[in-house]
C-alpha cells in the first residue's frame, strides 16, 4: 500500500518571508510504502521507503547565501527568496521505537546509491538511486534511518538530483574535455551548458596526447554544432586516448553551490533542528552520520570546508562524517559553470578545479602556495566540526594525491586532531562491490583489481556510530605519512613481471589559477606514494584478507595500453597480477609454492589474516566468514 504524506504547512509563505529564515525547508512531500514486502531486518524489524521532494527558500542577502557563487544573480519570488528543491529518499524503520535514532545520510554519487554496494553486500547497484537489492541489509540491521538527498542538477529520471534556478543573465567561458578511448573518426558530445552563440569562430577545439602537452590544432581536427548542447567532432587519425578540449561561450549557469545548502537544511530538518511548523516524517533522530563515496566524498569535504556543517541556526548538521575515496581533492561545485562530475586524474580532467589547497583537516601552512588554511578552519570557528573518518584506497595515492592529506608538500608529516582518523586500505582499487572479479579491460594493460574495501568499511561504520553516540574511540589512524612511509614514484623498486618492470606515473599537482581558462599554471608539488614490499604492494595501511594472504600482486593503479595514451595511468580499476606457480626468470616475485605449503597452509594464512583484522577493529566478528570467502581459491591441484 502506498500513502502520500505531505509535510507542508499553511505558514510556509510566512516562513519564506521571515527575516530570520536565512534558508529553510518550506515543504516536504513524500510517498510512503513498505520496503522489501515487509522483510524484517533483525531487531530493527521492517522498513518503509519514502520518496519525494523537499522545497527550500533562501534569503540571497544572508551570510550563508553570500558563500554561494552568483547567488545575487538568481531569480527570486515575491518575498525576495531564491527557491530550489531536492529529490529525497528515506529508508526508515517502520517502528520508530526499534530504530537506533541514528541517521545515516549518503550524499548521492551522480544521483546514485553506492552505500548498498559498499556496506550492504548488494550484488547489483541497479540504475540511478536504486533500492532494488538490499543485499544483506547491513545498514538496516543497525536500525539506522538512511537518507539520500539530491544536490547535483541535471540528473536524469531515477537519479537523485536538485532542481536549481537558471541564471539567465550569466554568459561566460565554459571548458569541456573528452577522452574517447576509441578509434572512431567522428564523435558526438553533449555540452554541460548550452552554447550562448553557435558561431564556430567563438569556440576553440584542441587535441593533445598527454595532460601536460601543448594544445594543438592539427590538420583533420574540426567541429560543428548540431544544436546548442551538442557538438560533432571530426578527429584526426591518431591515438584513441588523446585529450580533446572544447572551450566555448556558455549560458544558463546555475548557482550550483545551493547543493550544499539543500544538503545541510534537509539533514537539519530531519534531525529536528529546524524551527518550521512542518511535521517530520521520521522518528526522533539524536545523531547524524554523513558518508560520501568518491565524487560525493569530495563534495562532503568541500561541504565542511565551506562552512556548511553549521545550519541556519548555527547547529551542527553532521555529528560524524565519512569521506571515502576522495583523496586530497574537494569538488568543482561552487563555481560559475560548475561541472560537479569532473575530478583530476593523471590523464583525464587533469587540470580542472577542485584540487587546490587546503588538502587536509587541521590548519596548515602550504609550502608551495604560502597559504594558511584547513578543511576544518570554518567549523572550528563555529564549533560544528564533525568527528571524521577519512578512508582512501591505493588508487587515491596515485590518482588523487592522497599523500597531501597526511603530509605537507615538503615531506613533513601532519599531526591530525583528536576528532579525525585517517585509514588507508592498502592495495585496494577505487571502488568495487563484494563479488568483484579480476578481469581484462579494453584500454588497460593489466587485469583489474577485485579487492573490496567493504569488510573494513562496515567495521568503521559501526565504529563511527559508537563514536558519535557513545564516545567510544575508534581504531587509531593507519595511513602513511612523511618520507619514511612515502616515496617519489620514480624511486619505487617494483618487481619484474613478464620480463618487464612497470614505471607508473602519479597525478602530479601544480598551483593553478582557475580564474583563467585554461588555468594559469604555477609551481609543482612533490608526488608521493606509499613504499612497497618485494611484491610491489603498498605498505603502511590496512590489508584486506586477499592482501595479507596474497596469491598475487594488488595495485591501486593500472597503465593505459599503447594506442590509448600508452604509459599514462588507466582509470580507477587498479591491477591484479597472479604470482607465478613456479620459479620464473621473467618474474622476480616468489612463486606460490614457495609461499605456502599447500592448500591447507594457504587456508590457515587466510584465516589468520581475518582474525588479525578483527583484533585490530577493521573487521566485524560477524563478517569474518564473508571476508574469508572473498579470498581467491587455491590455484594448484
C-alpha positions as CSV (number, residue, x, y, z in Angstrom):
1,X,0.0,0.0,0.0
2,X,1.2,3.5,-0.8
3,X,0.5,6.6,1.2
4,X,1.3,10.1,0.2
5,X,2.5,12.2,3.1
6,X,2.6,15.9,2.6
7,X,4.8,17.6,5.1
8,X,3.8,21.2,4.4
9,X,2.2,24.0,6.3
10,X,-0.1,26.9,5.8
11,X,2.5,29.0,7.4
12,X,5.0,28.2,4.6
13,X,4.5,31.6,2.9
14,X,5.1,33.3,6.2
15,X,8.3,31.3,6.8
16,X,9.6,32.1,3.3
17,X,9.4,35.8,4.0
18,X,10.5,35.7,7.6
19,X,13.6,37.8,8.3
20,X,15.2,35.2,10.4
21,X,14.9,32.4,7.8
22,X,18.3,32.6,6.1
23,X,17.3,29.3,4.4
24,X,14.6,26.9,5.3
25,X,13.0,23.7,4.1
26,X,9.5,25.0,3.4
27,X,7.8,21.8,2.4
28,X,8.4,18.1,2.1
29,X,6.2,15.8,0.1
30,X,6.9,12.0,0.2
31,X,5.1,8.9,-0.9
32,X,5.4,6.0,1.6
33,X,5.3,2.3,1.0
34,X,6.5,-0.8,2.8
35,X,10.1,-1.7,1.9
36,X,11.0,-5.1,0.5
37,X,7.5,-6.6,1.1
38,X,7.8,-6.1,4.8
39,X,11.1,-8.1,5.2
40,X,12.4,-7.8,8.8
41,X,16.0,-6.7,9.4
42,X,17.0,-8.2,12.7
43,X,15.8,-6.3,15.8
44,X,15.1,-3.2,13.7
45,X,12.2,-5.0,12.1
46,X,10.6,-3.9,8.8
47,X,11.4,-0.7,7.0
48,X,9.4,1.7,5.0
49,X,10.5,3.6,1.9
50,X,9.7,7.2,1.4
51,X,10.4,9.1,-1.8
52,X,9.6,12.6,-2.8
53,X,10.9,16.1,-2.9
54,X,12.0,18.8,-0.4
55,X,11.4,22.5,-1.3
56,X,13.7,25.3,0.1
57,X,13.8,29.1,0.1
58,X,17.0,31.1,0.7
59,X,17.4,34.8,1.6
60,X,20.0,35.8,-1.0
61,X,21.2,38.6,1.3
62,X,22.0,36.3,4.2
63,X,25.5,35.4,5.3
64,X,25.0,31.8,4.3
65,X,23.9,32.8,0.8
66,X,27.0,35.1,0.4
67,X,29.1,31.9,0.1
68,X,27.2,30.7,-3.0
69,X,28.8,31.9,-6.2
70,X,26.4,34.0,-8.3
71,X,23.5,33.8,-5.8
72,X,22.9,37.5,-6.3
73,X,22.0,36.8,-10.0
74,X,19.4,34.1,-9.1
75,X,15.7,34.9,-9.6
76,X,13.6,35.5,-6.5
77,X,9.9,35.0,-5.7
78,X,7.5,37.7,-4.4
79,X,9.1,37.6,-1.0
80,X,12.6,38.1,-2.3
81,X,13.7,34.5,-1.7
82,X,15.5,32.1,-4.0
83,X,13.6,28.9,-4.4
84,X,15.0,25.5,-5.2
85,X,14.3,21.8,-4.4
86,X,15.9,18.4,-3.9
87,X,14.8,14.8,-4.5
88,X,14.6,12.9,-1.2
89,X,14.7,9.2,-0.5
90,X,14.3,7.8,3.1
91,X,14.6,4.2,4.3
92,X,13.3,4.3,7.9
93,X,12.3,1.7,10.5
94,X,8.5,1.1,10.3
95,X,8.6,1.3,14.1
96,X,10.5,4.3,15.3
97,X,11.0,2.6,18.7
98,X,13.0,-0.1,17.0
99,X,15.4,2.4,15.4
100,X,18.9,3.4,16.5
101,X,18.0,7.1,16.4
102,X,21.0,7.5,14.1
103,X,20.5,9.0,10.7
104,X,22.9,7.6,8.1
105,X,23.0,10.1,5.2
106,X,24.6,9.1,2.0
107,X,25.4,12.0,-0.3
108,X,24.4,10.6,-3.7
109,X,27.2,9.9,-6.2
110,X,26.0,11.3,-9.5
111,X,22.5,10.7,-8.2
112,X,23.2,7.1,-7.3
113,X,23.1,4.9,-4.2
114,X,26.6,3.4,-3.7
115,X,26.4,2.6,0.0
116,X,24.4,-0.6,-0.5
117,X,27.2,-1.9,-2.8
118,X,29.9,-0.8,-0.3
119,X,28.2,-1.7,3.0
120,X,25.1,-3.9,2.4
121,X,26.9,-6.5,0.2
122,X,24.5,-5.7,-2.6
123,X,25.5,-7.6,-5.7
124,X,23.7,-5.2,-8.1
125,X,23.9,-1.4,-7.9
126,X,20.9,-1.1,-10.3
127,X,20.3,2.1,-12.2
128,X,20.1,5.5,-10.6
129,X,19.2,5.8,-6.9
130,X,18.3,2.1,-6.8
131,X,16.8,0.4,-3.8
132,X,16.2,-2.9,-5.6
133,X,18.8,-5.0,-3.9
134,X,19.1,-4.6,-0.1
135,X,22.0,-7.0,0.0
136,X,22.3,-8.5,3.5
137,X,20.6,-5.4,4.9
138,X,23.6,-4.3,7.0
139,X,22.6,-0.7,7.4
140,X,19.0,-1.6,8.2
141,X,20.1,-4.2,10.7
142,X,21.9,-1.4,12.6
143,X,18.5,0.3,12.9
144,X,19.6,3.4,11.2
145,X,17.4,5.8,9.3
146,X,19.0,6.0,5.8
147,X,18.6,9.2,3.8
148,X,19.6,10.4,0.4
149,X,19.1,14.0,-0.8
150,X,19.8,15.3,-4.3
151,X,22.4,18.1,-4.6
152,X,23.6,17.9,-8.3
153,X,21.4,19.4,-11.0
154,X,20.7,18.0,-14.4
155,X,20.1,14.4,-13.2
156,X,18.1,12.0,-15.4
157,X,14.8,10.4,-14.2
158,X,15.5,7.8,-11.5
159,X,18.7,9.6,-10.3
160,X,18.6,11.8,-7.1
161,X,19.1,15.4,-8.1
162,X,18.5,19.0,-7.2
163,X,16.3,21.4,-9.1
164,X,18.2,24.7,-9.1
165,X,17.4,28.1,-10.7
166,X,18.9,29.1,-14.0
167,X,20.9,32.3,-14.2
168,X,19.6,33.7,-17.4
169,X,21.8,36.8,-17.5
170,X,25.1,34.9,-17.0
171,X,27.2,34.2,-20.1
172,X,30.8,33.1,-19.9
173,X,33.5,30.7,-21.0
174,X,33.0,27.0,-20.3
175,X,35.5,24.3,-20.9
176,X,34.9,20.6,-21.7
177,X,37.4,17.8,-22.0
178,X,36.8,14.4,-23.7
179,X,38.9,11.2,-23.9
180,X,37.1,8.9,-26.2
181,X,39.2,5.8,-25.9
182,X,38.2,4.5,-29.3
183,X,39.4,5.0,-32.9
184,X,36.3,6.5,-34.4
185,X,36.8,9.3,-36.9
186,X,33.7,11.3,-35.7
187,X,32.5,11.7,-32.1
188,X,29.4,13.5,-30.9
189,X,29.5,15.1,-27.5
190,X,27.0,16.7,-25.1
191,X,27.9,20.0,-23.5
192,X,27.4,20.7,-19.8
193,X,25.8,24.0,-20.7
194,X,24.1,25.3,-23.8
195,X,26.2,27.5,-26.1
196,X,25.4,31.2,-25.9
197,X,26.4,31.5,-29.5
198,X,26.8,28.8,-32.1
199,X,29.3,30.7,-34.1
200,X,32.3,28.3,-34.6
201,X,34.7,31.3,-34.6
202,X,33.8,31.9,-30.9
203,X,34.8,28.4,-29.8
204,X,38.1,26.6,-29.7
205,X,38.8,22.9,-30.2
206,X,42.3,21.4,-29.5
207,X,43.8,18.0,-29.0
208,X,46.9,16.8,-27.1
209,X,48.3,13.4,-26.4
210,X,49.1,13.9,-22.7
211,X,47.7,16.2,-20.0
212,X,50.8,18.4,-19.8
213,X,51.4,18.6,-23.6
214,X,50.8,21.8,-25.6
215,X,47.3,22.1,-27.0
216,X,47.4,21.6,-30.8
217,X,45.0,22.1,-33.8
218,X,46.3,19.5,-36.4
219,X,45.0,19.0,-39.9
220,X,41.8,17.0,-39.8
221,X,40.6,18.4,-36.5
222,X,37.3,20.3,-36.8
223,X,33.9,20.6,-35.2
224,X,30.3,21.7,-35.9
225,X,27.4,22.5,-33.6
226,X,24.4,20.1,-34.0
227,X,22.4,22.2,-31.6
228,X,23.3,24.4,-28.7
229,X,24.0,21.4,-26.4
230,X,25.5,19.1,-29.0
231,X,28.8,19.2,-30.9
232,X,30.1,16.8,-33.6
233,X,33.9,16.5,-33.5
234,X,35.9,15.3,-36.6
235,X,39.0,13.6,-35.2
236,X,42.4,13.3,-37.0
237,X,44.0,9.9,-37.3
238,X,45.9,9.2,-34.1
239,X,45.8,7.8,-30.6
240,X,42.5,6.7,-29.2
241,X,43.3,8.1,-25.8
242,X,44.1,11.6,-26.8
243,X,42.6,14.5,-24.9
244,X,40.1,16.8,-26.8
245,X,39.4,20.2,-25.2
246,X,36.5,22.4,-26.3
247,X,36.1,25.9,-24.9
248,X,33.0,27.9,-25.9
249,X,30.7,30.8,-24.7
250,X,28.1,29.2,-22.5
251,X,24.8,30.4,-21.0
252,X,22.2,29.2,-18.4
253,X,24.7,28.9,-15.5
254,X,23.3,27.7,-12.2
255,X,24.2,28.6,-8.6
256,X,25.5,25.0,-8.1
257,X,26.6,25.8,-4.5
258,X,23.0,25.6,-3.5
259,X,23.5,21.9,-3.3
260,X,25.4,22.4,-0.1
261,X,22.5,24.3,1.5
262,X,20.0,21.7,0.3
263,X,22.0,19.0,2.0
264,X,22.5,21.0,5.2
265,X,18.9,22.0,5.5
266,X,17.4,18.7,4.7
267,X,19.5,16.9,7.3
268,X,19.0,19.7,9.8
269,X,15.2,19.5,9.4
270,X,15.1,15.7,9.7
271,X,17.2,15.6,12.8
272,X,14.9,18.1,14.4
273,X,17.0,21.3,14.3
274,X,14.5,23.3,12.3
275,X,12.0,25.8,13.6
276,X,9.4,25.1,10.9
277,X,5.9,24.1,11.8
278,X,6.1,21.1,9.5
279,X,5.6,17.5,10.5
280,X,8.7,15.3,10.4
281,X,8.0,12.0,8.6
282,X,10.6,10.0,10.6
283,X,11.1,9.1,14.2
284,X,13.4,11.0,16.6
285,X,17.0,11.4,15.5
286,X,19.7,12.0,18.0
287,X,22.9,11.6,15.9
288,X,23.7,12.0,12.2
289,X,26.5,10.4,10.1
290,X,27.3,11.7,6.6
291,X,29.0,9.4,4.1
292,X,30.2,10.5,0.7
293,X,31.8,8.0,-1.7
294,X,34.2,9.2,-4.4
295,X,32.5,12.2,-6.1
296,X,30.3,12.7,-3.1
297,X,33.3,12.2,-0.7
298,X,34.9,15.2,-2.4
299,X,31.6,17.1,-2.0
300,X,31.5,16.2,1.7
301,X,35.0,17.6,2.3
302,X,34.0,20.7,0.4
303,X,30.8,21.0,2.3
304,X,32.7,21.1,5.6
305,X,35.5,23.3,4.2
306,X,33.0,26.0,3.0
307,X,31.3,26.1,6.4
308,X,28.0,24.3,5.7
309,X,28.2,21.9,8.6
310,X,26.7,24.7,10.6
311,X,23.0,25.0,9.7
312,X,20.9,28.2,9.5
313,X,20.7,28.3,13.3
314,X,24.4,27.6,13.8
315,X,23.8,24.0,14.9
316,X,25.9,21.0,13.6
317,X,24.5,19.2,10.6
318,X,26.6,16.0,10.8
319,X,28.0,14.7,14.0
320,X,30.1,12.3,12.1
321,X,31.5,12.5,8.6
322,X,33.0,9.7,6.4
323,X,34.5,11.0,3.2
324,X,35.5,7.8,1.3
325,X,38.0,7.5,-1.6
326,X,38.2,11.3,-2.0
327,X,42.0,11.7,-1.8
328,X,43.2,15.3,-1.2
329,X,40.5,16.8,-3.5
330,X,37.4,18.8,-3.0
331,X,34.8,19.4,-5.7
332,X,34.1,21.5,-8.8
333,X,30.7,22.6,-7.4
334,X,30.6,26.2,-6.1
335,X,31.8,27.8,-9.3
336,X,30.3,29.6,-12.2
337,X,29.6,27.0,-14.9
338,X,30.4,24.2,-12.4
339,X,30.9,20.6,-13.6
340,X,30.4,18.6,-10.4
341,X,31.2,15.3,-12.1
342,X,34.8,16.3,-13.1
343,X,37.8,15.4,-10.9
344,X,41.5,15.5,-11.6
345,X,43.3,12.3,-12.6
346,X,46.8,11.8,-14.1
347,X,45.4,11.7,-17.7
348,X,41.7,12.7,-17.6
349,X,40.4,16.1,-16.4
350,X,43.9,16.7,-15.1
351,X,43.6,20.5,-14.6
352,X,40.0,21.0,-13.6
353,X,39.1,22.9,-10.4
354,X,38.7,21.2,-7.1
355,X,42.2,20.1,-6.4
356,X,43.9,23.1,-4.8
357,X,45.0,23.8,-1.2
358,X,43.8,23.1,1.5
359,X,44.2,19.3,1.3
360,X,43.8,18.2,4.9
361,X,41.8,18.9,8.0
362,X,43.9,20.8,10.5
363,X,45.1,24.3,9.6
364,X,48.5,24.1,7.9
365,X,50.9,26.4,6.0
366,X,51.3,25.2,2.5
367,X,55.0,25.4,1.5
368,X,54.1,25.8,-2.2
369,X,51.3,28.4,-2.3
370,X,52.3,30.1,1.0
371,X,48.6,30.0,2.1
372,X,47.4,29.1,5.6
373,X,44.1,27.1,5.7
374,X,42.4,23.8,6.6
375,X,39.3,21.9,5.8
376,X,38.3,22.3,9.5
377,X,39.1,26.0,9.7
378,X,35.5,27.2,9.3
379,X,33.9,24.6,11.5
380,X,36.4,25.2,14.3
381,X,35.2,28.8,14.3
382,X,31.5,27.8,14.6
383,X,32.3,24.8,16.9
384,X,30.5,22.5,14.4
385,X,33.3,20.2,13.3
386,X,32.2,16.5,13.0
387,X,34.1,13.5,14.1
388,X,35.6,12.4,10.9
389,X,37.0,9.2,9.3
390,X,38.8,9.7,6.0
391,X,39.3,6.5,4.1
392,X,41.3,6.0,0.9
393,X,42.4,3.2,-1.3
394,X,45.7,2.8,-3.1
395,X,44.2,4.4,-6.2
396,X,43.8,7.7,-4.4
397,X,47.5,8.0,-3.7
398,X,48.2,7.6,-7.5
399,X,45.2,9.4,-9.0
400,X,44.0,11.6,-6.1
401,X,47.3,12.8,-4.4
402,X,46.2,11.3,-1.1
403,X,49.7,11.9,0.4
404,X,48.7,15.6,0.8
405,X,46.1,14.5,3.3
406,X,48.8,13.3,5.7
407,X,51.9,15.1,4.6
408,X,53.0,18.6,3.8
409,X,54.4,19.3,0.3
410,X,57.9,19.4,1.9
411,X,57.5,15.9,3.2
412,X,56.7,16.8,6.9
413,X,54.0,14.5,8.5
414,X,50.9,16.3,9.6
415,X,49.5,15.7,13.1
416,X,45.8,15.0,13.0
417,X,43.4,16.4,15.7
418,X,41.7,14.0,18.1
419,X,38.4,14.2,16.1
420,X,40.0,13.0,12.9
421,X,41.0,9.5,11.8
422,X,42.8,8.5,8.6
423,X,42.6,5.0,7.2
424,X,44.4,3.6,4.2
425,X,43.1,0.4,2.7
426,X,46.3,-0.8,1.2
427,X,46.4,-2.3,-2.3
428,X,42.6,-1.8,-3.0
429,X,41.3,-0.1,-6.1
430,X,38.9,2.9,-6.1
431,X,35.6,1.1,-5.7
432,X,34.4,-2.5,-6.1
433,X,31.4,-4.4,-4.8
434,X,31.9,-7.6,-2.6
435,X,31.6,-10.0,-5.5
436,X,34.0,-8.2,-7.9
437,X,36.2,-10.4,-10.1
438,X,39.6,-9.6,-11.7
439,X,39.0,-9.2,-15.5
440,X,40.6,-7.7,-18.6
441,X,39.7,-4.1,-19.6
442,X,39.7,-2.7,-23.1
443,X,42.2,0.1,-22.5
444,X,44.4,-1.1,-19.5
445,X,47.5,-3.3,-19.6
446,X,46.7,-5.4,-16.5
447,X,43.6,-7.2,-15.3
448,X,41.5,-5.3,-12.8
449,X,41.9,-5.4,-9.1
450,X,39.0,-7.2,-7.4
451,X,39.7,-6.3,-3.7
452,X,36.7,-4.7,-1.9
453,X,37.1,-2.4,1.0
454,X,33.6,-3.3,2.2
455,X,34.7,-5.6,5.2
456,X,36.7,-2.8,6.8
457,X,34.2,-0.1,5.8
458,X,31.4,-2.0,7.6
459,X,33.5,-2.2,10.8
460,X,34.3,1.5,10.5
461,X,30.7,2.4,10.0
462,X,29.8,0.6,13.3
463,X,32.8,2.4,15.0
464,X,31.6,5.8,13.8
465,X,28.1,5.2,15.2
466,X,29.7,4.2,18.5
467,X,32.0,7.3,18.4
468,X,29.2,9.8,17.9
469,X,26.6,8.1,20.0
470,X,28.7,6.8,23.0
471,X,32.1,8.5,22.7
472,X,33.8,5.1,22.1
473,X,37.2,5.9,20.4
474,X,37.7,4.2,17.0
475,X,40.9,2.5,16.0
476,X,43.9,4.8,15.7
477,X,44.8,6.2,12.3
478,X,46.6,3.8,9.9
479,X,47.8,6.0,7.0
480,X,51.3,6.6,5.6
481,X,52.7,10.0,6.4
482,X,56.1,11.6,5.8
483,X,59.0,10.4,3.7
484,X,59.7,7.4,6.0
485,X,56.4,5.9,4.6
486,X,56.1,7.7,1.3
487,X,58.3,8.0,-1.7
488,X,58.6,9.6,-5.1
489,X,57.0,7.1,-7.6
490,X,60.2,7.3,-9.8
491,X,62.2,5.9,-6.9
492,X,60.0,2.8,-6.3
493,X,61.5,-0.6,-6.8
494,X,58.8,-2.7,-8.4
495,X,59.1,-6.4,-9.3
496,X,59.8,-7.8,-12.7
497,X,56.6,-9.2,-14.2
498,X,56.6,-10.9,-17.6
499,X,60.1,-9.7,-18.1
500,X,59.2,-6.1,-17.6
501,X,59.3,-3.5,-14.8
502,X,56.4,-1.1,-14.8
503,X,57.0,2.6,-14.4
504,X,53.7,4.2,-13.4
505,X,53.4,8.0,-13.2
506,X,51.4,9.7,-10.5
507,X,48.9,12.5,-10.8
508,X,51.2,15.5,-10.2
509,X,49.7,18.6,-8.8
510,X,50.6,22.2,-9.7
511,X,49.4,25.5,-8.5
512,X,46.6,26.7,-10.8
513,X,44.7,29.9,-11.2
514,X,41.2,28.7,-12.2
515,X,40.0,32.2,-12.8
516,X,41.7,31.8,-16.2
517,X,40.6,29.5,-19.0
518,X,42.6,27.3,-19.2
519,X,44.0,27.7,-15.8
520,X,47.3,29.6,-15.3
521,X,49.9,27.1,-14.1
522,X,52.4,27.7,-11.2
523,X,54.9,25.7,-9.1
524,X,54.7,21.9,-8.7
525,X,54.0,19.8,-5.6
526,X,56.1,16.8,-4.9
527,X,54.4,13.5,-5.8
528,X,54.5,10.9,-3.1
529,X,53.1,7.3,-2.9
530,X,53.4,4.6,-0.3
531,X,56.6,2.5,-0.2
532,X,56.2,-1.1,-1.4
533,X,57.2,-4.6,-0.4
534,X,59.1,-7.1,-2.6
535,X,55.9,-8.0,-4.4
536,X,55.3,-4.3,-5.3
537,X,52.4,-4.0,-2.9
538,X,52.0,-0.9,-0.7
539,X,53.0,-0.7,2.9
540,X,51.6,1.3,5.8
541,X,47.9,0.5,5.6
542,X,45.1,-1.8,6.5
543,X,45.4,-5.0,4.4
544,X,42.3,-6.9,3.4
545,X,42.5,-10.7,3.6
546,X,43.5,-11.0,-0.1
547,X,46.4,-8.7,0.5
548,X,47.5,-10.2,3.8
549,X,47.5,-13.7,2.4
550,X,48.2,-13.0,-1.2
551,X,48.1,-15.1,-4.3
552,X,49.2,-12.2,-6.5
553,X,50.1,-8.5,-6.5
554,X,47.4,-6.0,-6.0
555,X,48.0,-2.4,-7.2
556,X,45.7,0.7,-7.0
557,X,47.0,1.8,-10.4
558,X,46.9,0.4,-13.9
559,X,48.6,1.6,-17.1
560,X,47.0,2.5,-20.4
561,X,47.7,0.3,-23.4
562,X,49.6,1.5,-26.5
563,X,47.1,3.2,-28.8
564,X,45.2,4.6,-25.9
565,X,47.7,7.2,-24.5
566,X,50.0,4.3,-23.5
567,X,52.0,4.7,-20.3
568,X,49.6,7.0,-18.6
569,X,47.5,5.8,-15.6
570,X,44.5,3.9,-16.7
571,X,41.2,4.7,-14.9
572,X,40.4,3.6,-11.4
573,X,40.3,-0.2,-11.7
574,X,43.8,-0.9,-10.3
575,X,45.7,-4.1,-11.2
576,X,45.9,-7.7,-10.2
577,X,48.8,-10.0,-11.4
578,X,48.8,-13.6,-10.1
579,X,52.1,-14.9,-8.6
580,X,53.9,-17.5,-10.8
581,X,53.1,-21.0,-9.8
582,X,56.7,-22.0,-10.1
583,X,60.0,-20.1,-10.3
584,X,60.4,-18.0,-13.4
585,X,63.2,-16.0,-14.9
586,X,60.7,-13.5,-16.2
587,X,59.1,-12.8,-12.8
588,X,61.1,-11.7,-9.7
589,X,58.2,-12.5,-7.3
590,X,58.4,-15.7,-5.3
591,X,56.2,-18.4,-6.7
592,X,53.1,-19.6,-4.9
593,X,54.8,-22.9,-3.9
594,X,57.5,-21.0,-2.0
595,X,54.9,-19.1,0.0
596,X,52.5,-21.8,1.1
597,X,53.0,-25.5,1.9
598,X,49.8,-26.4,0.1
599,X,46.1,-25.5,0.2
600,X,45.7,-26.1,3.9
601,X,48.6,-23.7,4.7
602,X,47.0,-21.1,2.5
603,X,43.7,-21.5,4.2
604,X,45.3,-21.1,7.6
605,X,47.0,-17.9,6.4
606,X,43.7,-16.5,5.2
607,X,42.0,-17.4,8.5
608,X,44.9,-15.8,10.4
609,X,44.6,-12.6,8.3
610,X,40.9,-12.3,9.1
611,X,41.5,-12.8,12.8
612,X,44.1,-10.1,12.8
613,X,41.6,-7.7,11.2
614,X,39.1,-8.5,13.8
615,X,41.6,-7.9,16.6
616,X,42.6,-4.5,15.1
617,X,39.0,-3.4,14.8
618,X,38.9,-3.4,11.0
619,X,36.6,-6.4,10.6
620,X,33.5,-7.3,12.4
621,X,33.5,-10.7,14.0
622,X,30.2,-11.4,12.2
623,X,31.9,-10.7,8.9
624,X,34.8,-13.0,9.3
625,X,33.4,-15.7,7.1
626,X,32.4,-13.2,4.4
627,X,36.0,-11.8,4.4
628,X,37.5,-15.3,4.2
629,X,35.1,-16.1,1.4
630,X,36.4,-13.2,-0.6
631,X,39.9,-14.7,-0.8
632,X,40.7,-16.4,-4.1
633,X,40.7,-20.1,-4.3
634,X,44.0,-22.1,-4.0
635,X,45.3,-22.2,-7.6
636,X,47.1,-25.6,-7.6
637,X,45.6,-29.0,-7.9
